[in-house]
Amino acid sequence: MTRRILTVCLGNYCRSPFAARVLADLGGAAVEVRSAGLTGDWREAHPEMVAVAAVLGYDLSGHRATRVTAELIEWADLVLAMDHAVLDRLYALVGPDSTTEMRLYLDHDRDVPDPMGRSAVEFVYCALLIEAGAARHLP
């Protein structure tokens, strides 16, 4: 059975699209992965994240941002939030009756820092954190 994973960040512009690509590439046929943001307006992935992803061997060229919905959360077996603020908003969106497992992407209650508006080094750091954290979510 294929595990359905949804990755979510603020704008679906940097962190969640990269996380989705990493999980999809590493998980292969065992996973179906989508990404979304609390805000999303069909933008392409951030150029800096696209460049970092390419260096690491991942292709973000076809990504278009999308907004998370309650239906998209219910589609997933597992929803991975990039930080605490996103996770709180996701719980508020679906309410207490949701049966979908939701948790932070990183272990030990850590946030994936948002690289938006920061240096290229921050995009690299973010991508490396996401790549290192992927295995814990794969079957």
HELIX and SHEET records of a PDB file:
HELIX    1   1 ARG A   15  GLY A   27  1                                  13    
HELIX    2   2 GLY A   28  ALA A   30  5                                   3    
HELIX    3   3 PRO A   47  LEU A   56  1                                  10    
HELIX    4   4 ALA A   70  TRP A   75  1                                   6    
HELIX    5   5 HIS A   84  VAL A   94  1                                  11    
HELIX    6   6 ALA A  120  GLY A  133  1                                  14    
HELIX    7   7 ALA A  134  HIS A  137  5                                   4    
SHEET    1   A 4 VAL A  31  GLY A  37  0                                        
SHEET    2   A 4 ARG A   3  CYS A   9  1                                        
SHEET    3   A 4 LEU A  78  ALA A  81  1                                        
SHEET    4   A 4 GLU A 101  LEU A 104  1                                        
END                                                                             
